[in-house]
Every structure is written in C-alpha cells, then in structure tokens.
Amino acid sequence: MNQAQVPVLSADSIPERDNPTVIMVRRLFQHRSAQLGMFILSILIICAVFARQIAPYDPIKQLADAKRREPPCIHLLGCAPEKTQHIMGVDGNSRDQFSRIIYGARLSLVVGISTVTFAILIGGLLGAMAGFLGGWLDDLIMRSLDVLMAFPSLLLAIAIVAVLGPGLINALLAIAIIEIPIFARVIRASVLSVKELDYVMASRAQGASELRVLFTRVLPNAVTPLIVQGTLGIASAILSAAALSFLGLGAEFPTPEWGLMLGEERNSVFNAPFLVFFPGLAIMLTVLSFNLIGDGLRDVLDPRLVHGG
C-alpha cells in the first residue's frame, strides 16, 4: 500500500506571523468609528496645512467691499454673480468667516496636540514614578494630584489664567496643568499591573537597575492606555481652549480661533446665526473626530479583541 505523500513546505511558502503593530493598524482602519474619525481629521489636517492656499482671504484683514454680518453667498446656490462670494458669510468686523474657520483649524490642532504632549510628559513621568517606586513618594504625588482633581477642570483653568494673565500661551499652560492628573492616574494604574509580571522580575534577577527596568521593561508595555487617553485628551483640550477663548481668557483679538469667534458674535445668534453656527460646527466636528479615533483605539488595543478577534 502506497503511503500518502506529505507535501514539503519551502521556507518561502510558510506564512509569516503578522507584526502586532500591523495587526493593530489593520484593525484600526477596519473600525467604522475610527474610519469616520480619521476621515474628518484628515480634512482638518489638510485645512490646517494648506490654509494659505485654501482660504480665499486674509483671516485678519477687514474687507472693504463687504458688509458687516453679510450672510453666506455662493454663486452656485443662486447668489448674484456681481456679488463677492463668501461661503460662510462675513463677521461683524467685515472679515471672511470661511477664511477664519480654515485658519482656526491650524490653531486648534496645535492647541490640542501641544497641551496633551506636555501633560503626557509630566503626568506620565509622575504617574510612572508613583506606581513603580510606591511608598511615601506614591502617596505624595497622588495626593497632590488629587487636590487638583478636586476642582472642576474649567474653573481651575479659569483660576490659573486669572493668576497668569489672559492670553493663548497661558491658556495652553492652564489646560495642560488640569490634564496632568488624568494621565498620571492612567499610567500609574498600568505600571502597577505591569511591574509584577514575570519578565520584569527576570530583569531584576539578572541585575538590571531599577531605572533600566522602568524605562526598558515597564513603560514600553504600560503606555497602551495612555495612547487612548491622549487621543481623548486632545478633544478635551480643544474644547477647553475654545471655552477659555469664548470667555475672553484665551486667544486674543483678532486671532482666528473658533472659541473667540463664538464669543465675538454671541449676541448675533438670532439676527446672524451663521456667525455662531459655523465655528460651533467646526469645534463639534474636531472633538467628534478625536473621540471616534479614541474609541477605535480603545477597541483595537483591547487584548481580548486583539487575541480573540
């Protein structure tokens, strides 16, 4: 009786195991919420990068041939051809609102990314030290951060700006300070779970210093929740910056910032609603995009979904 022939697999025919990063990226691009978030964010990034080419007018310069609070005028929708086209209308200072919205995307992304980066660096370092070293240092750091978290975030930001003085830089610093405790708590909880794992114990047994164990073994495997929280934190920072500018404590006139645009035209909500609708819509879409991406990252980075999906 002839024996069944067993096919011989060459090295080239053996499928390679996908890299975990490749799997994560693939899952992220297949996640429906993340897809919508990335689509909206891509448009915002394009507007921010190519604002000079997209915006038809200078966002700060007043237009001599435009009426104050002139409603949106688009030729394709029936606007008279002899009239100057203003897609989103003209604000109370005779400036093209569409140009200001486009340039506002640049400022909002810078605000969100810069404040969250600062908060992650400071909060992540404090939380990692507290969780890894423990003892009295853990109590000192976390109780100090608990004091910051005891205050409503917006009220604390207002108080900080009131002390430092109004201005965009001081507003960014205030927003970063109120975000620090959140990131510190997230990384501390992750470090507490990672530092007791076997490979960390093995590194200690081989004589690695505590500093080396923290930065080469613990932190690289504890930053996953921080990535998700950072994405959500950008949305929160953009919203907080808009709120401070609305109150006159953030960006100053005539900076094209969405919250400031809302504050300038808040009394025109009934006679010129487009002046508050479009900046509000821009803030909403930006915050929504980061929240959707954060939700997608949270699902993608969940070990139960990655290994069991």
N, C-alpha and C positions, 0 to 999 in steps of 0.2 A: 504493500500500500504506500503510495507516494505521500510524503509529508508535505503539509501546506507550506508554501514558501512565504517567509516573513519578509516584507519589504524592508530594504535597508534605507534609512534616512540619512541623507548627507547633512553636513553642518549648515549648508545654505537653506535646507528645507525645514529646519527646526524653527518654529516661530519664536521670536524674541518676546520676552515679557515686557509689557509697556512700562515705561517710566512712570512713577506715581504722579509726577508733575504733568506729564502728558495726559494721564487719565483725568486729573483734576481740571485741566484746561478744556478737555473734550466735554466733560460733564457740564462745565460752566457754560459753554457755548450751546449746549443742548437744553439748558434750563430755560423755560419760557419766560419767567420773570426777569432773569438775568439778561436774556436776549433783548427784551424791551428796554431795560435799564441801560444796557450798553448802546443801543440804538440812539436813545435820547442823549446820552452822554457824548457819543461821537459827534452829534450835531453841535452840542455846546462847545466841544473842543475845537471843532472846525471854525465856529464863530469866533472863539477866543484867539485862535492862532492867526486867522485871516481876517481879523476885524477891520484892518485898514483897507483891505480890498473889497469887503462885503458892504461895509457901511457907506451909504451914498453921501453923507455929510459929516462934518466935524461934530463930534458929540458935545462939545463945549461951546462952539461958536453960535451966536444968535443969527437967525436967518432974516435978512432984510425984507425979503419978498413974501414972508409967511405971516399969517395972522396968529395971534395968541390963541391957544387951545383949538386950533383948526382940526376938525375931525379927519379920520383916515380918508385918503383919496388914492384910489387905484384906477388907472385908466381902463383896465380890463373889465372892471365891475361897473362901468358907466360914468366914471368921473370925467369931467370935461377935459379934453386934451390940452386946452390952453392953460389949465391949472397945473401947478407944480405937484408932482406925485409924492405923497407922504404915506407910506404903507400903514403906519401906526399913528398917524396924526402928529400934531405939533403941541409941545407942552406950554405951560404958562409963561415961559421965558423965550418963546419963539425958537425952540431947538427941536430938531427932528428926533422924535421919540424912538423910531426904529434904530437909528444910529446909536443912541444911548443904550438901548437894550442890548445891542450887539457888543458894544464895548463893556457893558456891565457883566457879560458872561466871563470875560477875561479876569475882571476884578474878583468876581465871586469864586471862581475856581482857585485863584491864588489865595484868597482868604481861607477857604476850606482846607486846602492841602497844607498850607504853611502852618496854620494853627494846630491841626491834628498831628503834623510831623513833630512839632515842638512838644505837644502834650504826650505823644507816644514816647519820645526820647526821655523826657523827665519822668513821666508816670511809669513807663516800663522799667526804667532803672530802679526807681524807688520800690516798686512792687516786687521786682525780682530779688532785690536785696532783702526785703522784708520776708518774703516767702522762703528764700534759700537759707538765710542765716538764722531767722527766728529769734526767740528770746526777747530781751528788752528792746532791741532795735526794731523788731517787728511791731511791738506794742507802740513804740514812739512814733514810727512812721504812720501806721494805720490809724492811730487815734488822732494824729494831726490832720490826716486826710478826712477823717470822719467829721471833724469840725467844719471843713469846707463843704462837705456834702450835706451838712445840716441846714445850710441856707438854700433857698430857691435859686437855681442857677442864674436866671436872668437878673434877679435882684442883686445877687453877688456881683455879676458883671457890671451892672449899673454903678454899684458902690465903688468898684475898683476904678472904673473910668472917671467917676466923680473925684476920686483922690488924685489920679494921674493927670486928669485933664482930658477933654474931648479930643478926638482925632482917630484916624483909622489905625495907626500903629498901636495906640493904647487900647483900642477896642480889640485888636487881634490878641494882644497880650492878656487882656481880661478873659477872653473866650478860651485861650489856651489854659489859663490857670483853672478855670472851672471844669475843664475836661480832664485834667491830670488825675484826680481821684478815681475816675471811672476806669481809665486804662491801668492804673496801679492795682486796683482790685481785680481786674480781669487777669493780668499777668501773674499776680500773686497766687490766685487760685490754681492757675495752670502749673506754676512752678511747684506748688505743694504736692500736686499729684505726680509730677514727672520725677522729682528728686528722689523718690523712694523706689524707682524702677531698677531692675537688675543691672542694666548696662551702666547706670550711674554708680551703683555700688561696686561694679567691677572696675570702673575707672579709679575710684578711691582706693580699692585694694591694690591696684598697680602703682600707687604712689602719686597720682596726679594731684596737683594743688587744688584748693577749693575754688580759686579764681578760674583755673583752667576748666574744672568740671562745670562751673556755672556757665561759662561763655561757649564752650565747645560741646557740651553734652545736654545741659538742661535747657538753656534758652532756645537753641535751634528747634527743639521739639516741644516748646511751650508757647510759641508765637502764633499758632493757628487761631485761637480765639481772638488774639489781638488784631489779626488781619480783618476779621469780620467786624469787630467793634470799631476799627479805624475807618472802615468804609461807611458805617452808620454815623460815626462821629463827624465825618466831613459834611454830611447833610445837616446835622445838628449845628455845626459851626457856621455854615452858610445862613441858616435860619436865625441864629443868634446875632450874627453880624448885621443882617437885614433889620432885625428888631432894634438894635442899638442905633443904626443909621436913621431909622424911622423916628426914633426919639430925639435925634439931633446929637447923639453921643459918638457916632461912628464916623463914616466918611463925611467930608465937609463939602459944601457948595463950591464949585459946580461939578464935582466928581460924578461920573455916570455910574452910580451904584443903585441897585434895584430898590433897596430899602429906603434910601434917601429920596428916590423918585416918588415912592409912595407917600413919604412924609411931606414932600413939597406940594403934592396935589391932593392931599386927603380931603380938603374942603371942596374939591371938584367932583366928588363921587356921583353927584346927581346931574350936574349940568355938563360934565365931560367925563363920563365913566370910563372911557377908553384909556385915560391917563393913569388910572389905578388898576385897570383890568390887565393890561399887558405886562407891567412889572410884576404884579401878583402872580400871573400865569407863569412867567419866567422863573420866579422863586419856587413855585409849586412843582414845575417840571424838573428843575435841578435837584430839589430834595427828593422827589419821587425816584429819579434815576439812581441816585446813590442808595436809597432804601431798597430798591429792587435788586441791585447788584449785591448789596449786603445780604439780602435774603437768599439769593442764589449761592453766594459763597458759604453761607452757613449750612445750606443743604449739601453742597459739594464736599465741604471739608468735614462733614459728619462721618466718623469712621464706620458707623453702621451702614451708611449708604454707600460709601466707597468700596467696602469689602463685601457687602452683601447685595449690591445692586446688580 
